[in-house]
Amino acid sequence: MSEAYQSIRAFLRDFRQSPWREIHVAGPGFEYFMSRDPDAVSPMLPDEGTAEARGEHVDGPIAMLRAPHLGLFRSLVPVGSAVGSGDRVAEVMVLDRPTYITAPTDGVVAHVAHNAGDLVEYDAEIVGISPA
């Protein structure tokens, strides 16, 4: 297990055991936000953002979904699965609370960028959806 991974796990454990309701840490080249409140709005998301990842279209027909915050990744559907707009396709878990990532459009899961249990950073590409 890498030193960075161990440090992040220790940080999450300390936050979980603290009385803090939320924390926002920023420094050169990094920024993290965590909250115990499921309705909290991350200051790292754009104004029109929600608690779910944004579907961002890249060059080509694949909509790349991105992690809305730091956490442990788990895909909910395998590559090749047909999904509808709003269907849950993955989750990013922090402090034992999942944030569900939903398909922005009808389509097919074309790419899953991480393995179950991988630590993903804010805004990391996680799932690609090809439009139907």
KEPABA-189428 format. One record per residue: residue in one letter; residue number from 1; x, y, z of N, C-alpha, C in turn. Coordinates in steps of 0.1 Angstrom, whole numbers, plus 5000, padded with zeros to 4 digits. Layout:
residues N
+--------+------+------+------+------+-------+-------+-------+------+------+------+
| fidren | pati | n_xx | n_yy | n_zz | ca_xx | ca_yy | ca_zz | c_xx | c_yy | c_zz |
+--------+------+------+------+------+-------+-------+-------+------+------+------+
|      A |  NUM |    X |    Y |    Z |     X |     Y |     Z |    X |    Y |    Z |
...
+--------+------+------+------+------+-------+-------+-------+------+------+------+
//
This chain:
residues 132
+--------+------+------+------+------+-------+-------+-------+------+------+------+
| fidren | pati | n_xx | n_yy | n_zz | ca_xx | ca_yy | ca_zz | c_xx | c_yy | c_zz |
+--------+------+------+------+------+-------+-------+-------+------+------+------+
|      M |    1 | 5009 | 4988 | 5000 |  5000 |  5000 |  5000 | 5009 | 5012 | 5000 |
|      S |    2 | 5006 | 5022 | 4991 |  5015 |  5034 |  4990 | 5013 | 5043 | 5002 |
|      E |    3 | 5024 | 5051 | 5004 |  5023 |  5061 |  5015 | 5012 | 5071 | 5013 |
|      A |    4 | 5009 | 5075 | 5001 |  4998 |  5085 |  4999 | 4985 | 5078 | 5002 |
|      Y |    5 | 4983 | 5066 | 4998 |  4971 |  5059 |  5001 | 4969 | 5057 | 5016 |
|      Q |    6 | 4979 | 5054 | 5023 |  4978 |  5052 |  5038 | 4975 | 5066 | 5044 |
|      S |    7 | 4981 | 5077 | 5039 |  4979 |  5090 |  5045 | 4964 | 5094 | 5043 |
|      I |    8 | 4959 | 5091 | 5031 |  4945 |  5095 |  5028 | 4936 | 5087 | 5037 |
|      R |    9 | 4938 | 5074 | 5039 |  4930 |  5065 |  5048 | 4930 | 5071 | 5062 |
|      A |   10 | 4942 | 5075 | 5067 |  4944 |  5080 |  5080 | 4936 | 5093 | 5081 |
|      F |   11 | 4937 | 5102 | 5071 |  4929 |  5115 |  5071 | 4914 | 5112 | 5072 |
|      L |   12 | 4909 | 5103 | 5064 |  4895 |  5099 |  5064 | 4891 | 5094 | 5077 |
|      R |   13 | 4899 | 5085 | 5083 |  4896 |  5080 |  5096 | 4895 | 5091 | 5107 |
|      D |   14 | 4905 | 5100 | 5107 |  4905 |  5111 |  5116 | 4893 | 5120 | 5115 |
|      F |   15 | 4889 | 5123 | 5102 |  4877 |  5131 |  5100 | 4865 | 5124 | 5105 |
|      R |   16 | 4864 | 5111 | 5103 |  4852 |  5103 |  5107 | 4851 | 5103 | 5122 |
|      Q |   17 | 4862 | 5104 | 5129 |  4862 |  5103 |  5144 | 4861 | 5117 | 5150 |
|      S |   18 | 4862 | 5128 | 5142 |  4862 |  5141 |  5147 | 4848 | 5147 | 5148 |
|      P |   19 | 4846 | 5158 | 5155 |  4833 |  5164 |  5155 | 4830 | 5173 | 5143 |
|      W |   20 | 4840 | 5174 | 5134 |  4838 |  5183 |  5122 | 4827 | 5178 | 5113 |
|      R |   21 | 4819 | 5188 | 5108 |  4808 |  5185 |  5099 | 4813 | 5184 | 5085 |
|      E |   22 | 4822 | 5193 | 5081 |  4828 |  5193 |  5068 | 4842 | 5199 | 5068 |
|      I |   23 | 4850 | 5196 | 5058 |  4863 |  5201 |  5057 | 4867 | 5204 | 5042 |
|      H |   24 | 4873 | 5215 | 5040 |  4878 |  5218 |  5026 | 4892 | 5222 | 5028 |
|      V |   25 | 4901 | 5214 | 5021 |  4915 |  5216 |  5022 | 4921 | 5219 | 5008 |
|      A |   26 | 4929 | 5229 | 5006 |  4934 |  5232 |  4993 | 4949 | 5236 | 4995 |
|      G |   27 | 4957 | 5232 | 4985 |  4971 |  5235 |  4985 | 4976 | 5235 | 4971 |
|      P |   28 | 4989 | 5237 | 4969 |  4995 |  5237 |  4955 | 4993 | 5223 | 4949 |
|      G |   29 | 4985 | 5223 | 4938 |  4982 |  5211 |  4931 | 4972 | 5201 | 4936 |
|      F |   30 | 4965 | 5205 | 4947 |  4954 |  5196 |  4952 | 4943 | 5204 | 4959 |
|      E |   31 | 4932 | 5198 | 4960 |  4920 |  5203 |  4967 | 4911 | 5192 | 4971 |
|      Y |   32 | 4906 | 5192 | 4983 |  4897 |  5181 |  4988 | 4886 | 5188 | 4996 |
|      F |   33 | 4874 | 5181 | 4995 |  4862 |  5186 |  5002 | 4855 | 5173 | 5007 |
|      M |   34 | 4852 | 5173 | 5020 |  4844 |  5162 |  5026 | 4833 | 5168 | 5035 |
|      S |   35 | 4822 | 5162 | 5035 |  4811 |  5166 |  5044 | 4803 | 5154 | 5049 |
|      R |   36 | 4798 | 5155 | 5061 |  4789 |  5145 |  5067 | 4775 | 5148 | 5062 |
|      D |   37 | 4772 | 5159 | 5058 |  4759 |  5163 |  5054 | 4757 | 5159 | 5039 |
|      P |   38 | 4747 | 5149 | 5037 |  4745 |  5145 |  5023 | 4740 | 5155 | 5013 |
|      D |   39 | 4735 | 5166 | 5019 |  4730 |  5177 |  5010 | 4740 | 5189 | 5009 |
|      A |   40 | 4752 | 5187 | 5014 |  4762 |  5198 |  5013 | 4766 | 5199 | 4999 |
|      V |   41 | 4768 | 5211 | 4995 |  4773 |  5214 |  4981 | 4788 | 5216 | 4982 |
|      S |   42 | 4795 | 5209 | 4974 |  4810 |  5210 |  4974 | 4814 | 5223 | 4967 |
|      P |   43 | 4823 | 5231 | 4974 |  4828 |  5243 |  4967 | 4836 | 5240 | 4955 |
|      M |   44 | 4839 | 5228 | 4953 |  4848 |  5224 |  4941 | 4839 | 5222 | 4929 |
|      L |   45 | 4826 | 5220 | 4930 |  4817 |  5218 |  4918 | 4814 | 5231 | 4912 |
|      P |   46 | 4811 | 5232 | 4899 |  4806 |  5244 |  4893 | 4792 | 5247 | 4899 |
|      D |   47 | 4788 | 5260 | 4897 |  4776 |  5264 |  4903 | 4764 | 5256 | 4899 |
|      E |   48 | 4764 | 5251 | 4886 |  4753 |  5243 |  4882 | 4755 | 5228 | 4885 |
|      G |   49 | 4765 | 5224 | 4893 |  4768 |  5211 |  4897 | 4758 | 5205 | 4907 |
|      T |   50 | 4758 | 5192 | 4908 |  4750 |  5186 |  4918 | 4759 | 5176 | 4926 |
|      A |   51 | 4754 | 5168 | 4935 |  4762 |  5159 |  4942 | 4766 | 5147 | 4933 |
|      E |   52 | 4760 | 5146 | 4921 |  4764 |  5136 |  4912 | 4774 | 5141 | 4902 |
|      A |   53 | 4782 | 5132 | 4896 |  4792 |  5136 |  4886 | 4786 | 5142 | 4874 |
|      R |   54 | 4793 | 5151 | 4868 |  4788 |  5158 |  4856 | 4791 | 5149 | 4844 |
|      G |   55 | 4782 | 5148 | 4835 |  4785 |  5141 |  4822 | 4791 | 5151 | 4813 |
|      E |   56 | 4804 | 5149 | 4809 |  4810 |  5159 |  4800 | 4814 | 5152 | 4787 |
|      H |   57 | 4810 | 5158 | 4776 |  4812 |  5152 |  4763 | 4826 | 5156 | 4759 |
|      V |   58 | 4833 | 5146 | 4754 |  4847 |  5148 |  4749 | 4847 | 5147 | 4734 |
|      D |   59 | 4858 | 5150 | 4727 |  4858 |  5148 |  4713 | 4855 | 5134 | 4709 |
|      G |   60 | 4845 | 5132 | 4701 |  4840 |  5118 |  4698 | 4827 | 5116 | 4705 |
|      P |   61 | 4822 | 5104 | 4703 |  4808 |  5100 |  4708 | 4807 | 5096 | 4722 |
|      I |   62 | 4818 | 5096 | 4730 |  4817 |  5090 |  4743 | 4815 | 5102 | 4754 |
|      A |   63 | 4805 | 5100 | 4762 |  4804 |  5110 |  4774 | 4812 | 5104 | 4785 |
|      M |   64 | 4822 | 5112 | 4790 |  4830 |  5107 |  4801 | 4824 | 5112 | 4814 |
|      L |   65 | 4821 | 5104 | 4823 |  4817 |  5108 |  4837 | 4829 | 5109 | 4846 |
|      R |   66 | 4828 | 5119 | 4855 |  4840 |  5122 |  4863 | 4836 | 5121 | 4878 |
|      A |   67 | 4846 | 5118 | 4886 |  4843 |  5116 |  4900 | 4840 | 5130 | 4906 |
|      P |   68 | 4829 | 5131 | 4914 |  4825 |  5143 |  4920 | 4833 | 5147 | 4933 |
|      H |   69 | 4841 | 5137 | 4938 |  4849 |  5139 |  4950 | 4859 | 5128 | 4951 |
|      L |   70 | 4868 | 5129 | 4960 |  4877 |  5118 |  4963 | 4870 | 5107 | 4970 |
|      G |   71 | 4873 | 5095 | 4967 |  4866 |  5083 |  4973 | 4870 | 5070 | 4967 |
|      L |   72 | 4863 | 5060 | 4972 |  4866 |  5046 |  4966 | 4855 | 5043 | 4956 |
|      F |   73 | 4860 | 5039 | 4944 |  4852 |  5037 |  4932 | 4846 | 5022 | 4932 |
|      R |   74 | 4834 | 5021 | 4926 |  4828 |  5008 |  4923 | 4818 | 5010 | 4912 |
|      S |   75 | 4821 | 5002 | 4901 |  4812 |  5002 |  4890 | 4799 | 4994 | 4893 |
|      L |   76 | 4788 | 4999 | 4889 |  4775 |  4992 |  4892 | 4770 | 4984 | 4879 |
|      V |   77 | 4776 | 4987 | 4868 |  4772 |  4979 |  4855 | 4785 | 4976 | 4848 |
|      P |   78 | 4786 | 4965 | 4841 |  4797 |  4961 |  4833 | 4798 | 4968 | 4820 |
|      V |   79 | 4810 | 4969 | 4814 |  4811 |  4974 |  4800 | 4802 | 4966 | 4791 |
|      G |   80 | 4796 | 4973 | 4782 |  4786 |  4967 |  4772 | 4772 | 4967 | 4777 |
|      S |   81 | 4769 | 4971 | 4789 |  4756 |  4972 |  4794 | 4748 | 4984 | 4788 |
|      A |   82 | 4736 | 4982 | 4785 |  4727 |  4993 |  4780 | 4722 | 5000 | 4793 |
|      V |   83 | 4722 | 5014 | 4792 |  4718 |  5022 |  4803 | 4709 | 5033 | 4798 |
|      G |   84 | 4700 | 5037 | 4807 |  4691 |  5048 |  4803 | 4695 | 5061 | 4811 |
|      S |   85 | 4691 | 5072 | 4806 |  4694 |  5085 |  4812 | 4689 | 5085 | 4826 |
|      G |   86 | 4698 | 5088 | 4836 |  4695 |  5088 |  4850 | 4698 | 5075 | 4857 |
|      D |   87 | 4701 | 5064 | 4850 |  4705 |  5051 |  4856 | 4718 | 5053 | 4864 |
|      R |   88 | 4718 | 5046 | 4875 |  4731 |  5046 |  4883 | 4741 | 5036 | 4876 |
|      V |   89 | 4753 | 5042 | 4873 |  4763 |  5033 |  4866 | 4775 | 5031 | 4875 |
|      A |   90 | 4777 | 5039 | 4886 |  4788 |  5037 |  4895 | 4786 | 5044 | 4908 |
|      E |   91 | 4795 | 5042 | 4917 |  4794 |  5050 |  4930 | 4808 | 5053 | 4934 |
|      V |   92 | 4809 | 5064 | 4941 |  4822 |  5069 |  4947 | 4818 | 5070 | 4962 |
|      M |   93 | 4825 | 5062 | 4970 |  4822 |  5061 |  4984 | 4832 | 5068 | 4993 |
|      V |   94 | 4827 | 5076 | 5002 |  4836 |  5083 |  5012 | 4828 | 5083 | 5025 |
|      L |   95 | 4836 | 5079 | 5036 |  4830 |  5078 |  5049 | 4817 | 5069 | 5049 |
|      D |   96 | 4818 | 5058 | 5042 |  4808 |  5048 |  5041 | 4795 | 5053 | 5035 |
|      R |   97 | 4796 | 5065 | 5028 |  4784 |  5070 |  5021 | 4786 | 5071 | 5006 |
|      P |   98 | 4778 | 5065 | 4998 |  4780 |  5065 |  4984 | 4774 | 5078 | 4978 |
|      T |   99 | 4781 | 5082 | 4967 |  4775 |  5092 |  4958 | 4773 | 5084 | 4945 |
|      Y |  100 | 4761 | 5084 | 4940 |  4758 |  5076 |  4928 | 4761 | 5085 | 4916 |
|      I |  101 | 4767 | 5078 | 4906 |  4770 |  5085 |  4894 | 4760 | 5080 | 4883 |
|      T |  102 | 4753 | 5089 | 4877 |  4742 |  5085 |  4868 | 4746 | 5088 | 4853 |
|      A |  103 | 4740 | 5080 | 4844 |  4742 |  5082 |  4830 | 4735 | 5095 | 4826 |
|      P |  104 | 4742 | 5103 | 4818 |  4736 |  5116 |  4814 | 4727 | 5114 | 4802 |
|      T |  105 | 4727 | 5103 | 4795 |  4719 |  5100 |  4784 | 4718 | 5085 | 4782 |
|      D |  106 | 4708 | 5081 | 4774 |  4707 |  5067 |  4770 | 4719 | 5063 | 4763 |
|      G |  107 | 4724 | 5051 | 4765 |  4736 |  5046 |  4758 | 4741 | 5033 | 4763 |
|      V |  108 | 4753 | 5030 | 4760 |  4760 |  5018 |  4764 | 4773 | 5021 | 4771 |
|      V |  109 | 4775 | 5014 | 4782 |  4788 |  5016 |  4790 | 4799 | 5012 | 4781 |
|      A |  110 | 4808 | 5021 | 4777 |  4819 |  5018 |  4768 | 4832 | 5016 | 4775 |
|      H |  111 | 4833 | 5022 | 4787 |  4846 |  5022 |  4793 | 4844 | 5024 | 4808 |
|      V |  112 | 4851 | 5015 | 4816 |  4852 |  5017 |  4831 | 4867 | 5019 | 4834 |
|      A |  113 | 4870 | 5030 | 4839 |  4885 |  5034 |  4840 | 4892 | 5029 | 4853 |
|      H |  114 | 4884 | 5023 | 4862 |  4890 |  5019 |  4875 | 4884 | 5006 | 4879 |
|      N |  115 | 4892 | 4999 | 4888 |  4887 |  4987 |  4894 | 4880 | 4990 | 4907 |
|      A |  116 | 4871 | 4980 | 4911 |  4864 |  4982 |  4923 | 4874 | 4984 | 4935 |
|      G |  117 | 4871 | 4994 | 4943 |  4879 |  4997 |  4955 | 4891 | 5006 | 4952 |
|      D |  118 | 4893 | 5010 | 4939 |  4903 |  5020 |  4936 | 4900 | 5033 | 4942 |
|      L |  119 | 4910 | 5040 | 4947 |  4908 |  5054 |  4952 | 4909 | 5063 | 4940 |
|      V |  120 | 4898 | 5071 | 4938 |  4898 |  5080 |  4927 | 4898 | 5094 | 4933 |
|      E |  121 | 4904 | 5103 | 4925 |  4905 |  5117 |  4929 | 4893 | 5125 | 4923 |
|      Y |  122 | 4891 | 5137 | 4929 |  4881 |  5146 |  4923 | 4883 | 5148 | 4908 |
|      D |  123 | 4873 | 5147 | 4900 |  4873 |  5150 |  4886 | 4880 | 5140 | 4878 |
|      A |  124 | 4884 | 5128 | 4883 |  4890 |  5118 |  4875 | 4880 | 5111 | 4866 |
|      E |  125 | 4884 | 5108 | 4854 |  4875 |  5101 |  4845 | 4872 | 5087 | 4851 |
|      I |  126 | 4859 | 5083 | 4852 |  4856 |  5070 |  4858 | 4848 | 5061 | 4849 |
|      V |  127 | 4838 | 5066 | 4841 |  4830 |  5058 |  4832 | 4828 | 5065 | 4819 |
|      G |  128 | 4828 | 5058 | 4808 |  4825 |  5064 |  4795 | 4812 | 5057 | 4790 |
|      I |  129 | 4803 | 5066 | 4785 |  4790 |  5061 |  4780 | 4789 | 5065 | 4765 |
|      S |  130 | 4787 | 5055 | 4756 |  4784 |  5058 |  4742 | 4769 | 5060 | 4740 |
|      P |  131 | 4766 | 5071 | 4734 |  4751 |  5074 |  4731 | 4745 | 5062 | 4724 |
|      A |  132 | 4732 | 5060 | 4727 |  4724 |  5050 |  4720 | 4721 | 5054 | 4705 |
+--------+------+------+------+------+-------+-------+-------+------+------+------+
//
